[in-house]
Amino acid sequence: MMLPNEALATTYAQLARAPASQLERLLAELGLQELAAGAVRRRARMMLPLRDPVAEAPFYLGEVLVSEAVVRRDGHEGYMLRMGDCMASASAGAAILLAFEADPAARPVVAEALAEMTAARMAAEATERAAVRATRVRFEGGDVEAYATGDFTTDR
């Protein structure tokens, strides 16, 4: 049974952002170490695009190092591209993605683990945003307040 592209895309995105240690733990839990060890791997550089919020146009921040891995088994293929120089986590992500797509028994295990990882990441990001939001900058001329990038009014 083929999964909808949206389910694969969501799983891929979660695996690409998951911490390497948690990917290794999930890989061991699923018993996919041998599959990950046989991955075809490579390092590459690619341009990192961001969106300029003012001009609403793409802006290329620069080149980043990425790790890429592909695993194949029984006519299925798992692929992973992760930022940084960690071939093991790219291989782990590719093997887990293959298991998610090819093995119906692995789907709930992978989905539950990724949900926990995503919740932990979102909580950490919320804490970081709250800390940044609470920051005040004092200059010689007075306090500086942050406004939305689209707010260009001058009557403050």
Backbone as CSV, one residue per row, in Angstrom:
resi,resn,N_x,N_y,N_z,CA_x,CA_y,CA_z,C_x,C_y,C_z
1,MET,0.836,-1.177,0.000,0.000,0.000,0.000,0.883,1.242,0.000
2,MET,0.617,2.157,-0.895,1.361,3.413,-0.973,0.764,4.426,-0.001
3,LEU,1.615,5.151,0.666,1.159,6.202,1.566,0.946,7.494,0.782
4,PRO,0.066,8.346,1.269,-0.092,9.642,0.599,1.215,10.435,0.682
5,ASN,1.476,11.219,-0.341,2.699,12.017,-0.364,2.796,12.931,0.843
6,GLU,1.672,13.430,1.331,1.680,14.333,2.480,2.204,13.634,3.729
7,ALA,1.814,12.382,3.938,2.296,11.629,5.102,3.799,11.403,5.002
8,LEU,4.287,11.067,3.824,5.727,10.873,3.642,6.486,12.180,3.805
9,ALA,5.942,13.257,3.264,6.605,14.558,3.358,6.698,15.013,4.814
10,THR,5.638,14.818,5.577,5.642,15.194,6.991,6.646,14.356,7.764
11,THR,6.659,13.058,7.509,7.600,12.164,8.185,9.029,12.515,7.812
12,TYR,9.265,12.787,6.543,10.602,13.176,6.078,11.069,14.442,6.800
13,ALA,10.204,15.446,6.864,10.566,16.711,7.512,10.874,16.509,8.988
14,GLN,10.107,15.667,9.661,10.352,15.409,11.082,11.676,14.664,11.279
15,LEU,11.959,13.697,10.416,13.220,12.959,10.511,14.413,13.863,10.212
16,ALA,14.250,14.778,9.271,15.351,15.663,8.904,15.726,16.607,10.038
17,ARG,14.778,16.935,10.902,15.034,17.864,12.015,15.268,17.153,13.346
18,ALA,15.093,15.854,13.398,15.220,15.118,14.660,16.679,15.072,15.116
19,PRO,16.902,15.107,16.431,18.269,14.976,16.946,18.868,13.619,16.590
20,ALA,20.158,13.613,16.292,20.842,12.384,15.873,20.725,11.282,16.919
21,SER,20.831,11.623,18.191,20.767,10.602,19.251,19.403,9.916,19.267
22,GLN,18.348,10.675,19.033,17.016,10.076,19.027,16.777,9.249,17.768
23,LEU,17.386,9.643,16.655,17.297,8.813,15.444,17.982,7.476,15.666
24,GLU,19.148,7.506,16.303,19.877,6.260,16.580,19.069,5.347,17.496
25,ARG,18.402,5.936,18.497,17.574,5.144,19.411,16.412,4.496,18.662
26,LEU,15.747,5.257,17.794,14.626,4.727,17.017,15.105,3.663,16.031
27,LEU,16.271,3.883,15.446,16.854,2.907,14.517,17.069,1.571,15.225
28,ALA,17.616,1.626,16.440,17.847,0.399,17.213,16.531,-0.258,17.615
29,GLU,15.555,0.557,17.996,14.249,0.024,18.391,13.584,-0.732,17.244
30,LEU,13.781,-0.240,16.016,13.198,-0.897,14.842,14.078,-2.012,14.286
31,GLY,15.304,-2.134,14.796,16.233,-3.169,14.330,16.727,-2.942,12.915
32,LEU,16.999,-1.690,12.572,17.387,-1.346,11.203,18.856,-0.950,11.073
33,GLN,19.683,-1.284,12.060,21.090,-0.874,12.022,21.813,-1.410,10.797
34,GLU,21.548,-2.661,10.436,22.228,-3.269,9.284,21.815,-2.572,7.977
35,LEU,20.532,-2.241,7.873,20.049,-1.538,6.683,20.715,-0.159,6.571
36,ALA,20.791,0.552,7.688,21.411,1.881,7.681,22.903,1.796,7.369
37,ALA,23.566,0.745,7.853,25.004,0.590,7.606,25.291,0.373,6.125
38,GLY,24.338,-0.174,5.391,24.532,-0.427,3.963,24.092,0.721,3.068
39,ALA,23.840,1.880,3.646,23.356,3.021,2.864,24.440,3.556,1.934
40,VAL,23.997,4.057,0.806,24.885,4.786,-0.102,24.876,6.226,0.406
41,ARG,26.061,6.736,0.759,26.136,8.047,1.395,27.065,8.986,0.630
42,ARG,26.808,10.279,0.827,27.732,11.274,0.291,27.524,12.600,1.010
43,ARG,28.564,13.390,0.962,28.493,14.756,1.474,28.361,15.680,0.270
44,ALA,27.663,16.771,0.469,27.496,17.737,-0.624,27.349,19.131,-0.023
45,ARG,27.457,20.108,-0.888,27.181,21.489,-0.496,25.983,21.945,-1.311
46,MET,25.137,22.722,-0.670,24.002,23.265,-1.394,23.697,24.663,-0.875
47,MET,23.040,25.442,-1.704,22.682,26.799,-1.313,21.480,26.754,-0.368
48,LEU,21.535,27.541,0.690,20.458,27.602,1.670,19.557,28.795,1.359
49,PRO,18.353,28.538,0.825,17.461,29.658,0.510,16.626,30.051,1.728
50,LEU,16.460,31.337,1.914,15.562,31.881,2.927,14.621,32.840,2.216
51,ARG,13.559,33.227,2.893,12.632,34.186,2.304,12.827,35.526,2.992
52,ASP,13.098,36.539,2.189,13.229,37.899,2.697,11.828,38.378,3.052
53,PRO,11.538,38.662,4.334,10.169,39.005,4.725,9.706,40.361,4.212
54,VAL,10.623,41.256,3.909,10.230,42.576,3.436,9.935,42.543,1.941
55,ALA,10.881,42.019,1.156,10.718,41.980,-0.298,9.905,40.779,-0.765
56,GLU,9.629,39.832,0.140,8.915,38.604,-0.229,9.586,37.910,-1.406
57,ALA,10.899,37.843,-1.338,11.673,37.235,-2.420,12.683,36.261,-1.815
58,PRO,13.110,35.277,-2.593,14.123,34.361,-2.061,15.460,35.068,-1.875
59,PHE,16.133,34.676,-0.813,17.451,35.206,-0.493,18.334,34.010,-0.180
60,TYR,19.483,33.909,-0.832,20.368,32.764,-0.617,21.419,33.140,0.416
61,LEU,21.290,32.521,1.589,22.160,32.815,2.718,23.597,32.407,2.434
62,GLY,23.778,31.313,1.740,25.105,30.814,1.416,25.083,29.302,1.326
63,GLU,26.259,28.718,1.180,26.362,27.265,1.062,26.374,26.616,2.442
64,VAL,25.739,25.457,2.520,25.767,24.654,3.739,26.202,23.240,3.365
65,LEU,26.840,22.582,4.304,27.241,21.196,4.124,26.053,20.311,4.476
66,VAL,25.760,19.330,3.634,24.672,18.400,3.895,25.190,16.970,3.785
67,SER,24.510,16.069,4.477,24.789,14.636,4.389,23.577,13.984,3.742
68,GLU,23.838,13.132,2.774,22.778,12.499,1.993,22.954,10.987,2.073
69,ALA,21.843,10.263,2.213,21.913,8.802,2.263,20.709,8.197,1.552
70,VAL,20.951,7.054,0.904,19.893,6.311,0.212,20.023,4.850,0.622
71,VAL,18.899,4.247,0.998,18.868,2.810,1.294,17.799,2.173,0.423
72,ARG,18.032,0.935,0.041,17.065,0.202,-0.790,16.858,-1.193,-0.214
73,ARG,15.584,-1.623,-0.237,15.269,-2.986,0.203,13.910,-3.378,-0.365
74,ASP,13.858,-4.544,-0.970,12.604,-5.127,-1.477,11.811,-4.161,-2.362
75,GLY,12.502,-3.459,-3.236,11.830,-2.558,-4.157,11.447,-1.215,-3.570
76,HIS,11.780,-0.978,-2.319,11.494,0.310,-1.677,12.795,1.076,-1.513
77,GLU,12.659,2.394,-1.448,13.842,3.247,-1.296,13.576,4.287,-0.222
78,GLY,14.565,4.463,0.644,14.506,5.515,1.656,15.600,6.522,1.366
79,TYR,15.269,7.790,1.457,16.222,8.857,1.138,16.193,9.893,2.259
80,MET,17.370,10.404,2.612,17.426,11.442,3.631,18.540,12.425,3.310
81,LEU,18.238,13.697,3.501,19.198,14.785,3.342,19.123,15.601,4.624
82,ARG,20.256,15.690,5.330,20.300,16.431,6.594,21.415,17.456,6.558
83,MET,21.165,18.604,7.150,22.214,19.618,7.232,23.293,19.145,8.199
84,GLY,24.542,19.422,7.832,25.660,19.073,8.698,26.416,17.865,8.183
85,ASP,27.443,17.531,8.921,28.326,16.432,8.526,28.097,15.226,9.430
86,CYS,26.931,14.626,9.331,26.621,13.445,10.143,26.010,12.372,9.238
87,MET,26.890,11.590,8.656,26.438,10.546,7.737,25.587,9.486,8.447
88,ALA,25.912,9.210,9.710,25.159,8.189,10.451,23.702,8.600,10.626
89,SER,23.454,9.871,10.945,22.063,10.287,11.138,21.314,10.352,9.805
90,ALA,21.998,10.679,8.716,21.348,10.646,7.399,20.974,9.209,7.036
91,SER,21.880,8.269,7.302,21.593,6.855,7.025,20.453,6.348,7.900
92,ALA,20.455,6.748,9.172,19.386,6.340,10.081,18.050,6.883,9.602
93,GLY,18.021,8.153,9.208,16.786,8.751,8.714,16.264,8.057,7.464
94,ALA,17.172,7.711,6.553,16.768,7.018,5.318,16.178,5.643,5.635
95,ALA,16.824,4.903,6.546,16.330,3.566,6.909,14.973,3.654,7.603
96,ILE,14.810,4.622,8.484,13.535,4.786,9.197,12.435,5.187,8.218
97,LEU,12.746,6.064,7.283,11.750,6.467,6.286,11.337,5.282,5.419
98,LEU,12.297,4.446,5.035,11.976,3.242,4.257,11.048,2.332,5.061
99,ALA,11.361,2.122,6.346,10.515,1.266,7.185,9.121,1.859,7.334
100,PHE,9.032,3.169,7.470,7.738,3.828,7.604,6.882,3.606,6.364
101,GLU,7.514,3.655,5.204,6.769,3.487,3.958,6.453,2.020,3.666
102,ALA,7.411,1.140,3.920,7.274,-0.246,3.468,6.654,-1.193,4.492
103,ASP,6.765,-0.885,5.777,6.338,-1.817,6.817,5.180,-1.227,7.623
104,PRO,3.955,-1.698,7.410,2.812,-1.162,8.158,2.954,-1.304,9.675
105,ALA,3.674,-2.323,10.146,3.857,-2.512,11.585,4.778,-1.452,12.174
106,ALA,5.662,-0.893,11.373,6.604,0.121,11.870,5.978,1.510,11.930
107,ARG,4.912,1.744,11.182,4.334,3.093,11.102,3.917,3.672,12.449
108,PRO,3.171,2.922,13.292,2.777,3.524,14.575,3.974,3.802,15.486
109,VAL,4.977,2.945,15.447,6.169,3.139,16.273,6.900,4.400,15.838
110,VAL,7.086,4.551,14.529,7.772,5.725,13.989,6.949,6.978,14.257
111,ALA,5.661,6.917,14.009,4.799,8.088,14.204,4.804,8.540,15.666
112,GLU,4.737,7.606,16.587,4.742,7.956,18.017,6.077,8.581,18.429
113,ALA,7.174,7.980,17.985,8.501,8.518,18.322,8.687,9.910,17.735
114,LEU,8.257,10.101,16.492,8.401,11.415,15.860,7.501,12.454,16.517
115,ALA,6.323,12.048,16.966,5.432,12.973,17.663,6.081,13.452,18.960
116,GLU,6.729,12.541,19.688,7.427,12.919,20.921,8.594,13.863,20.623
117,MET,9.371,13.553,19.574,10.505,14.405,19.204,10.032,15.787,18.788
118,THR,8.951,15.831,18.016,8.422,17.107,17.549,7.891,17.936,18.711
119,ALA,7.189,17.300,19.641,6.665,18.022,20.806,7.810,18.591,21.643
120,ALA,8.866,17.809,21.839,10.020,18.292,22.607,10.701,19.456,21.889
121,ARG,10.860,19.354,20.568,11.489,20.435,19.803,10.646,21.701,19.852
122,MET,9.327,21.556,19.705,8.450,22.722,19.727,8.456,23.397,21.101
123,ALA,8.512,22.603,22.166,8.583,23.179,23.519,9.889,23.948,23.709
124,ALA,10.988,23.394,23.229,12.279,24.078,23.334,12.278,25.366,22.523
125,GLU,11.694,25.330,21.323,11.624,26.530,20.495,10.729,27.587,21.134
126,ALA,9.631,27.177,21.776,8.742,28.126,22.448,9.461,28.787,23.620
127,THR,10.235,28.019,24.360,11.006,28.570,25.472,12.033,29.575,24.965
128,GLU,12.679,29.241,23.864,13.670,30.148,23.282,13.006,31.431,22.780
129,ARG,11.867,31.300,22.105,11.151,32.486,21.624,10.720,33.369,22.787
130,ALA,10.253,32.756,23.875,9.830,33.531,25.050,11.016,34.275,25.659
131,ALA,12.175,33.640,25.690,13.366,34.298,26.230,13.788,35.461,25.349
132,VAL,13.712,35.293,24.044,14.081,36.363,23.117,13.072,37.497,23.205
133,ARG,11.805,37.152,23.296,10.747,38.153,23.359,10.885,39.017,24.617
134,ALA,11.401,38.438,25.678,11.541,39.167,26.938,12.777,40.060,26.964
135,THR,13.584,39.998,25.953,14.815,40.789,25.916,14.511,42.249,25.594
136,ARG,15.098,43.142,26.361,15.004,44.582,26.094,16.406,45.072,25.805
137,VAL,16.513,45.975,24.874,17.798,46.553,24.520,17.777,48.015,24.941
138,ARG,18.748,48.423,25.749,18.827,49.819,26.197,19.965,50.525,25.470
139,PHE,19.595,51.581,24.767,20.573,52.406,24.079,20.659,53.746,24.800
140,GLU,21.609,54.534,24.414,21.781,55.851,25.008,20.536,56.711,24.830
141,GLY,19.854,56.537,23.703,18.672,57.348,23.401,17.389,56.797,23.990
142,GLY,17.407,55.633,24.595,16.206,55.061,25.199,16.019,53.610,24.798
143,ASP,14.897,53.051,25.205,14.587,51.649,24.902,14.227,51.483,23.429
144,VAL,14.483,50.303,22.916,14.124,49.968,21.542,13.059,48.886,21.601
145,GLU,11.980,49.069,20.843,10.923,48.074,20.789,10.935,47.402,19.427
146,ALA,10.545,46.161,19.409,10.500,45.421,18.147,9.079,45.471,17.593
147,TYR,8.987,45.678,16.285,7.704,45.692,15.599,7.732,44.676,14.476
148,ALA,6.577,44.353,13.959,6.492,43.426,12.835,7.182,44.041,11.627
149,THR,7.745,43.181,10.764,8.484,43.675,9.603,7.600,44.433,8.633
150,GLY,6.315,44.163,8.624,5.418,44.843,7.701,4.864,46.145,8.255
151,ASP,5.199,46.500,9.506,4.670,47.699,10.148,5.614,48.868,9.918
152,PHE,5.265,49.734,8.965,6.131,50.849,8.626,5.559,52.192,9.097
153,THR,4.600,52.166,10.003,4.026,53.419,10.473,5.044,54.189,11.292
154,THR,4.919,55.497,11.285,5.888,56.315,11.996,5.279,57.006,13.210
155,ASP,3.996,56.804,13.450,3.342,57.489,14.570,3.390,56.634,15.836
156,ARG,4.529,56.613,16.444,4.696,55.827,17.674,4.774,56.745,18.855
